[in-house]
């Protein structure tokens, strides 16, 4: 009896030790990474005011993920991509982020669309140590404050517009600037950058006006700016607000210079807005991938995209493809022990060269998680975007 008691006591102790080891292993296992799979999430607008961007991003992310999987994956693991609709609404985006983190157990969030949505996702991601990689927004909050969970590839709206207004004054003779911007974090970043650029030149914005996200009527705002006598308008707008503001101005017989950020640099502007959009300027970094692009690589990529999705690619298709490719390169370098820490270290020690879309070289470090802060100037001429400069110094 004593021998049996000792036997069971020994087995119980062994079981407890194994259980403790399993608990310890589980506690250190990285969420969303298994022997065969890496689970990634993304928040896209598939039903709201910038759904045109969201669809392109969804396709571009999926296209590159499929290519990676077909080539064997990342160190033997296939990518499982789960995309949720945010509707470009931060409240809906928060719920979708919670679902991806808590139910789908994603390893990383990749290529989320929109400043307010990306910011709304920060808390649930941080709670589970989930990286937020390359959101499609140029807000400074995407890489500040420094964190292993934040990496951004987009030149900040602030730097874009600070540089843009100076170029516009020097190269196009703009003298008096007005500003119209969306009343949220995105619009404020555009406005603040332009404001600082003008302060650097001892100028100020002569008139400013705002609109709520999702607005469709801009007549009051345009009338207010027109009456101020400005000859250049800074646009803190995206798709339909850009088209609406410019279209309204032209109906009123007013034709100032219009300068948008990279949020307005998209082929959807001239496709939806038509001839009235000719002349619009915008800052940008990745070029629109037209099907007759001078680059053979871009043309062949566009043909593959069209064969897969039965439509031409757009700018945000290229953004998404590039973002997923950067994740692939860093995760591959991180090795078989893929963790948040090993991924961050891989990003911090890898240079990403200029790609076929004309993106800049992206370079991160232990103290800087913004891969690039320079942009180019482009203009719509005869119904398509034309690059006017290479990357400008800030």
N, C-alpha and C positions, 0 to 999 in steps of 0.2 A: 504493500500500500504506500509505504514511504517512497519506494522506488518509482511507483507510478506517479505520485504527486510531484516528485522531482522532475520526472519526464515531462509532465504537462507544464510545470513551471518553466522548464527550459524551452519548450515549444512556444509557450506564450511570450517569453522574452524574445525569442527569435522572430516571431510574428510581429511583435511590437517594433523590433529593430528594422524589419523589412518595410513595415508601414511607414515608419519615420523616414526611411530612405526614400520611399515613393513620394511622400509628401514633400520632402525637400527637393526632389527632382522636379515634381510638378510645379513647385513654387518658382523654380528657376527656368522652367521651360518657357520659351518665347511664344506669346500668343500669336496664332495665325501661321505658325511654321510647323509643319509635320515632316515626316520622312520623305513624302512625295509631293508636298504642296506648299505654296506660299499664298496666303489669302490677302488680297488687296481690296481696298474700298475707294470709292470716289463719289462725290456729291455733285450732280449736274442739274442744271435747269432744263427739264424736259417738258415743262408745261407752262412756264411763266414768260415774262417779257424778253428774256434773252435765250429762249429755247433754241434759237438758230445756232447759237454758240454751243449749247449743251449737246445737241445731236452730233455736231462735228467732233467735239471732244470725246464723246462716248465711242464713236467709230474709230477715231485715231488711237485711243488707248487700247481698244479691243484688237485692232489690226496688228499693232506691235506685239501685244501679249500673245496673240495667236502665232505670230512668226517665231517668237521666242520658244513657245511650247513645241512647235513643229520641229524646231532645231534641237530639241532635247531638254529645254527648260534652263533653269539656273542651278548649276551644280546638282543636276538630277531631279530638281523639284519643278513642277509645273505651276504656272501662275493661275490662280482662280480669281477673277476680277468680278466684284459685285458693285454695281452702280445704282445709286438711289437718287430719286428726283427730289430736289430741294425747292423747285418752283421759284428760285431766286428769292426765297423768303427765309430770313434767319431763324424764325421759330420752327418752320418745317425742316430747315436744315439741321437744327439742333436735335430734333427727334430722329431724323434719319441718321445722324452721326451716332447717337446713342444706340440705335439698332445695329449699326455696323460694328460698333465696338463691343457691345454687350451680348448680342445674339449671334452675329456672324464671326465674331472674334478675329477681326482683321489684324494683320501684322502692321500695315501702314496705310495711310490715306494718301492717295496720289492724284494730283491734278484737279482738285476741287475748284469749282467755278464761282467767282464772285467774292468781293471783300466781306460783305456782311455775313454771308454764309460761312466762309472760312473762319471768321472770327468767332462765330457762334459755336463752331465745332471744337474750339481749343480745349474747353474744360473736359468733355468726355474723353478726348484723346489723351490729355495729360494724366487723367486718373488711371489709365491703363498702360501708360508709357508707350503710346502709339505715335510714331512719327507722322508729321504733316508735311508731305513732300511736294514742292513745286506747285502750289495753288495758282490758279489762273487769275491772279490779281497782283498788282504792283504796289500794294500797300506795304509800308515799312514794318507793320506788325507781323508780317509773314516771316521775318528773320530777326526781329528785335522783340524782347531782349534775347541775347544769345542763349540757345538751348539745343541739346542734341536732338530734340523733337522737331526743330524748325529748319528747313532749307528752302530758299527761294531762288528762282532763276530769272525773275523779271526785273528789269531796271525800274526802280521805284517811280511811281507817278510824280512824286515830289521832284526828283532829279530830272525826269523827262521834261516837265513843264518849266522848271527853272532854266534848263538849257534851251527849250523850245522858244520861249518868248524872246530870249536874247538873240537867237538866230533869226527870228522873224523881224525883229527891229533892225538888225544889221543887214540882212539879205533881202528883205522885202519892204523895208521902209515903214513898218507899222509904228504909229506914234501914240495912239490912244487906245487902251485895251479895256474891254468889258469882259465879264465872266458870267456864264450860266452853268450851274452845276447841280447835280443830284444831291438832295439833302440827306446825306449819309456819309459813312467813313470814306467811301470811294470818292465822292464828289469833293469832300473837304481836302483830301490829299492832292487832287488836281489843282484846286484853288490855292492851297497853301504854297505849292511849288511855284505856280505862276506868280503869286504875290511876292515871294522871295526873289525870284528872278528879276522882277521889275524893281524891287527895292535895291538890288545890286546895281541897277542902272539909274538909281535916284528917280524912279517913276513909281506910280501907284495905279491900281485899277480904278478907273473913273466911275464904273457902275457895276454892281453885282446883283444877281438874282438867282433864285433857286427853284427847284420843283421836287415834288414827291416821287419816290420810286413808282413806276408804272404809269406816270402821267402821259396824256396824249395831246393836250392842248397847250401850246406855248405862245399863244398870241399876246398875252399880257406881258410876259417876260421879254419877248422880242420888241414890243412897242417901247418898253421901258429902256432897253439898251439903245434902240434907234434914237430915242429922244436925247440921249446923252452925247451924241455926236462921235462915238468911238469908231475907229476904222478897222479894229481887229477884235474878234470875239474868241475867248478861251472857252472851250467846250468840256465840261465835266459830264459828258454824256456817253451813252453806249450806242445801241443800234437805232431804235425808233426815235429816241430823243434827239439824236444827231440829225436824222432825216427830217424830223418834225421842226426843229429849230431852223435849219437852213431853208427848208421848203417854205415855212412861214415868212421868213425874212424876204425871200425872193418875191413872194406874193405881195408883200408890202412895198416892193420896189427898193429894197435895201440890200446892198451887195458888199458887205465888208469882207475882210479876210477872216476865215474860220480856221482855228487851230485846235485839233483834238489830241488826246493822249492815245496810247496804244489800244485803249478800250474802244476807240472809234476807228482804228485801223483794221478794217476787215472788208473782204469782198462783198459781204452782205449789204454794205452801205450803198455801193453803186449798183448792185443788182436790184435792190429794192427801191432805192431812191431815184435811180435813173440819171438822166442828163443834168438835172439840177445839182447833183453832187460834185460835178466837175469843179476843180479848183480847191476842194477841201484839202488842208494840210493836216498831217498827224505825225506824231513820233512813233517809232516802231523798232523792233529788233529782228524778228523772224519774218521773212518775206511771204507774201501771198503765193501759194503754189499753183500758178495758172497751168492749164493743161498744155499750153504751147510754150512753157518756160524755156529759156535758152539752155538750161541745164538738162542734159540727157537723163541724169539720175532722178531729177524731180519729175520729168515727163514719164519715166518708167514707173516711178512710185505712184504717180497720179493714175496711171492706167491700171495698176494693181488695185488701188483703192476703189476706182470706179467699177471694176469687175466684181469686187467683193460687196459693195454697198449700192451699186446701181445709181450712183450720182457722183458728180465731180467733188473732189476734196475742197475744203476751204482752209483759211488760215488756221482756225482752231483745230482742224484735223492735223495739221503739221505740228502745232504746239504739243498736242497730246502724244503724237508719235514720238517726238523728241523727248518728252518728259518720261515716258515709259522706257525709252532706250537708256536714259541716264540712270533710272532705277536698276535696270538690268546690268549695266556696266559696274555699278557700285556693289550690288548684291553679289554678282559673280566674284568680284574682288574680295568681298567679305568672307568668302569660303563657305564650307559646309556648316560651320557653327554660326548661323545667321541670327544675330540679335540686334536690338536697337543700338547697342554700343558698337558692335562690329560694323554695322552699316554706316553709322555716323563717322567712324574712323576711316572707312573706305571713301566716303564723300570728301572728307577733309584732306585726303592724300591723293586724290585723282584729278587730273586735268581732262576736261571734255572739249575736244577741238571743235572748230567751226564745222557745222554740218551742211548738208546740201541745200538747206533752206536759207542759208546766210546768217544763221544765228551766230552770236559772238562766241569766243572761247569762254567756257564757264570754269571758274576756279574757286574753290572753297578752301578754308583753313580752319585751324582750331579756334581762331578768334573772329572769323568772318563767315557767316553762312548765307551771304548773298553772293551768287555766282557772277553777277555782272551789274554794273550801274550806269552803263552808257546806252544811248539809243541813236537811231538814225532819223532823218527827216524824209517823209514821203508825201506825195500829192496825187490826187485822182486827176488823171489827164485822159480825155477821150474814153471814159468808162472803165479805167483800170488804174491800179496803184503803180506809181513810178517812183523808184528810189532817187532822191535828190542828193543824198550825202552818204558817206560811210559813217562809222561810229564817231560821234562828236565827243570832245572832251567836256567834262562838267565844269 
